Amino acid sequence: MNISSVGGNVTLLGNYRDTFTTAVTKNVIVVALCISINYINGTLVHTFRKHQIFTVNPRYILFIHLVINDIMQLALSGFLHVISYILYRINVSFCIFLLIITILTSFNTPVNLAVMAVECYIAICFPLRHGQICTVKKTYVLIGLIWMASAASILSDVFILLATEPLQFFHSKVFCARDYVFRSTYSLEKRDAFHIVLLVLVWLSLFYTYFRILFAAKEATADVKKARNTILLHGFQLLLCMLTYVQPMLEKGLLYLFPMQFLATRFTCYLIVQILPRFLSPVVYGVRDKTFRTYLKRYLLCNMSIRNHPQNVTMSSTGPAAKRQ
């Protein structure tokens, strides 16, 4: 990989390429993590769809939106990671399409977590008004606003790209990464400013709501430990997700400290920023939430039973029919 970025323009300086063994190892790790996490997340979505107790609860609607968002983000980012090793360069227009969806889902996650924090704050601090404020209809409207806010950033980059790049650029092939497609100085400056603004807004929402929840939990007599642990897990998850906004600056800082470890730095940042936060969503709600865990175990255990004893499933499904004959 011959890459160096100066002022938003990509130039070729050195020769950075993984060995075959390293490339295979990295891709196996990424694919295995993506498939494992998306399998669990897919089971969460199936559990949500099958039970009305979840579909009428704003908290679980926001959670399942987070899960679906994570599924899309993991699938696309994993696909891009593998493609970067197999094809290395792909068509710019196709790359832009993939990047738009990937960037949208990456931005959605921290905002969705902030909204979930506000919902928890209302549920604990204003329990009598929670049903009026947090309705199913308002929840879906809010999800639409989250997508609109995320789209505002990337679509402006697309307009800048159309205005600054020649037509031939869209028919060329590039290494599919944001910095190498949206390489205009305006896009880079706008991206950093947008990240800082969202970083401040989301963290202000986090601190205000979760400290209020923490004080309310201290006054409560039941489930205090669980409430505190949930706050800590949400805060840690949001901290990891917010690395999305500072990833370029984080990479630049690490490259300054380790200038000869470009590939290792980018891969480490990729795992921490893109993979690890998506692993926490099933843990926070799918495992720790008692209601969701009760229904989730049925499907996970059922799937394991079918794989381990397929003959029993076949006999049980054909038994009644045989008796009727």
HUFEN-V546164 format. One record per residue. N is the residue number from 1. RES is the residue in one letter. OMEGA is omega as a letter, one per 40 degrees, with the letter a starting at -180 (999 if undefined). BURIAL is + if it has 9 or more other ideal C-beta (glycine too) atoms within 8 Angstrom, else -. Layout:
{{N | RES | OMEGA | BURIAL} {N | RES | OMEGA | BURIAL}}
This chain:
{{1 | M | a | -} {2 | N | a | -} {3 | I | i | +} {4 | S | a | +} {5 | S | i | +} {6 | V | i | -} {7 | G | i | -} {8 | G | i | +} {9 | N | a | -} {10 | V | i | +} {11 | T | a | -} {12 | L | a | -} {13 | L | a | -} {14 | G | a | -} {15 | N | a | -} {16 | Y | i | -} {17 | R | i | -} {18 | D | i | +} {19 | T | a | -} {20 | F | a | -} {21 | T | i | -} {22 | T | a | -} {23 | A | i | +} {24 | V | a | -} {25 | T | a | -} {26 | K | a | +} {27 | N | i | +} {28 | V | i | -} {29 | I | a | +} {30 | V | a | +} {31 | V | i | +} {32 | A | i | -} {33 | L | a | +} {34 | C | a | +} {35 | I | a | -} {36 | S | a | -} {37 | I | a | +} {38 | N | i | +} {39 | Y | i | -} {40 | I | i | +} {41 | N | i | +} {42 | G | i | +} {43 | T | i | +} {44 | L | i | +} {45 | V | i | +} {46 | H | i | +} {47 | T | i | +} {48 | F | a | +} {49 | R | a | -} {50 | K | a | -} {51 | H | a | +} {52 | Q | a | -} {53 | I | i | -} {54 | F | a | +} {55 | T | i | +} {56 | V | a | -} {57 | N | a | -} {58 | P | a | +} {59 | R | a | +} {60 | Y | i | +} {61 | I | i | +} {62 | L | i | +} {63 | F | a | +} {64 | I | i | +} {65 | H | i | +} {66 | L | a | +} {67 | V | i | +} {68 | I | i | +} {69 | N | i | +} {70 | D | i | +} {71 | I | i | +} {72 | M | a | +} {73 | Q | a | +} {74 | L | a | +} {75 | A | a | +} {76 | L | a | +} {77 | S | i | +} {78 | G | i | +} {79 | F | i | +} {80 | L | i | +} {81 | H | a | +} {82 | V | a | +} {83 | I | a | +} {84 | S | i | +} {85 | Y | a | +} {86 | I | a | -} {87 | L | a | -} {88 | Y | i | -} {89 | R | i | -} {90 | I | a | +} {91 | N | a | -} {92 | V | a | +} {93 | S | i | -} {94 | F | i | -} {95 | C | i | +} {96 | I | i | +} {97 | F | i | -} {98 | L | a | +} {99 | L | a | +} {100 | I | a | +} {101 | I | a | +} {102 | T | a | +} {103 | I | i | +} {104 | L | a | +} {105 | T | i | +} {106 | S | i | +} {107 | F | a | +} {108 | N | a | +} {109 | T | i | +} {110 | P | i | +} {111 | V | i | +} {112 | N | i | +} {113 | L | i | +} {114 | A | i | +} {115 | V | i | +} {116 | M | i | +} {117 | A | i | +} {118 | V | i | +} {119 | E | i | +} {120 | C | i | +} {121 | Y | i | +} {122 | I | a | +} {123 | A | a | +} {124 | I | a | +} {125 | C | i | +} {126 | F | a | -} {127 | P | a | -} {128 | L | a | -} {129 | R | a | -} {130 | H | a | +} {131 | G | i | -} {132 | Q | a | -} {133 | I | a | +} {134 | C | i | +} {135 | T | a | +} {136 | V | a | +} {137 | K | i | -} {138 | K | i | +} {139 | T | i | +} {140 | Y | i | +} {141 | V | i | -} {142 | L | i | +} {143 | I | i | +} {144 | G | i | -} {145 | L | i | -} {146 | I | i | +} {147 | W | i | +} {148 | M | i | -} {149 | A | i | +} {150 | S | a | +} {151 | A | a | +} {152 | A | a | -} {153 | S | a | +} {154 | I | a | +} {155 | L | i | -} {156 | S | i | +} {157 | D | i | +} {158 | V | i | +} {159 | F | i | -} {160 | I | i | +} {161 | L | i | +} {162 | L | a | -} {163 | A | a | -} {164 | T | a | -} {165 | E | i | -} {166 | P | a | -} {167 | L | a | -} {168 | Q | a | -} {169 | F | a | -} {170 | F | i | +} {171 | H | i | -} {172 | S | i | -} {173 | K | a | -} {174 | V | i | +} {175 | F | a | +} {176 | C | i | +} {177 | A | a | -} {178 | R | a | -} {179 | D | a | +} {180 | Y | i | +} {181 | V | i | +} {182 | F | a | +} {183 | R | i | +} {184 | S | i | +} {185 | T | i | -} {186 | Y | i | -} {187 | S | a | +} {188 | L | i | +} {189 | E | i | -} {190 | K | i | +} {191 | R | a | +} {192 | D | i | +} {193 | A | i | -} {194 | F | i | +} {195 | H | a | +} {196 | I | i | +} {197 | V | i | -} {198 | L | i | +} {199 | L | a | +} {200 | V | a | -} {201 | L | a | +} {202 | V | a | +} {203 | W | i | +} {204 | L | i | -} {205 | S | a | +} {206 | L | a | +} {207 | F | a | -} {208 | Y | a | +} {209 | T | a | +} {210 | Y | i | +} {211 | F | i | -} {212 | R | i | +} {213 | I | a | +} {214 | L | i | +} {215 | F | i | -} {216 | A | i | +} {217 | A | i | +} {218 | K | i | -} {219 | E | a | -} {220 | A | a | +} {221 | T | a | -} {222 | A | i | -} {223 | D | a | -} {224 | V | a | +} {225 | K | i | -} {226 | K | i | -} {227 | A | i | +} {228 | R | i | +} {229 | N | i | +} {230 | T | i | +} {231 | I | a | +} {232 | L | i | -} {233 | L | i | +} {234 | H | i | +} {235 | G | i | +} {236 | F | i | +} {237 | Q | i | +} {238 | L | i | +} {239 | L | i | -} {240 | L | a | +} {241 | C | a | +} {242 | M | i | +} {243 | L | i | +} {244 | T | a | +} {245 | Y | a | +} {246 | V | a | +} {247 | Q | i | +} {248 | P | i | +} {249 | M | i | -} {250 | L | i | +} {251 | E | i | +} {252 | K | i | -} {253 | G | i | -} {254 | L | i | +} {255 | L | i | +} {256 | Y | i | -} {257 | L | a | -} {258 | F | a | -} {259 | P | a | -} {260 | M | a | -} {261 | Q | a | +} {262 | F | a | +} {263 | L | i | +} {264 | A | i | -} {265 | T | a | +} {266 | R | a | +} {267 | F | i | +} {268 | T | i | +} {269 | C | i | +} {270 | Y | i | +} {271 | L | a | +} {272 | I | a | +} {273 | V | a | +} {274 | Q | a | +} {275 | I | a | +} {276 | L | a | +} {277 | P | a | +} {278 | R | i | +} {279 | F | a | +} {280 | L | a | +} {281 | S | i | +} {282 | P | a | +} {283 | V | a | +} {284 | V | a | +} {285 | Y | a | +} {286 | G | a | +} {287 | V | a | +} {288 | R | a | +} {289 | D | a | +} {290 | K | a | -} {291 | T | a | -} {292 | F | a | +} {293 | R | a | +} {294 | T | a | -} {295 | Y | a | +} {296 | L | a | +} {297 | K | a | -} {298 | R | a | -} {299 | Y | i | +} {300 | L | i | +} {301 | L | i | -} {302 | C | i | -} {303 | N | i | +} {304 | M | i | -} {305 | S | i | +} {306 | I | a | +} {307 | R | a | -} {308 | N | a | -} {309 | H | a | -} {310 | P | a | -} {311 | Q | i | -} {312 | N | i | -} {313 | V | i | +} {314 | T | a | -} {315 | M | a | -} {316 | S | a | -} {317 | S | a | -} {318 | T | a | -} {319 | G | a | -} {320 | P | a | -} {321 | A | i | -} {322 | A | a | -} {323 | K | a | -} {324 | R | i | -} {325 | Q | 999 | -}}
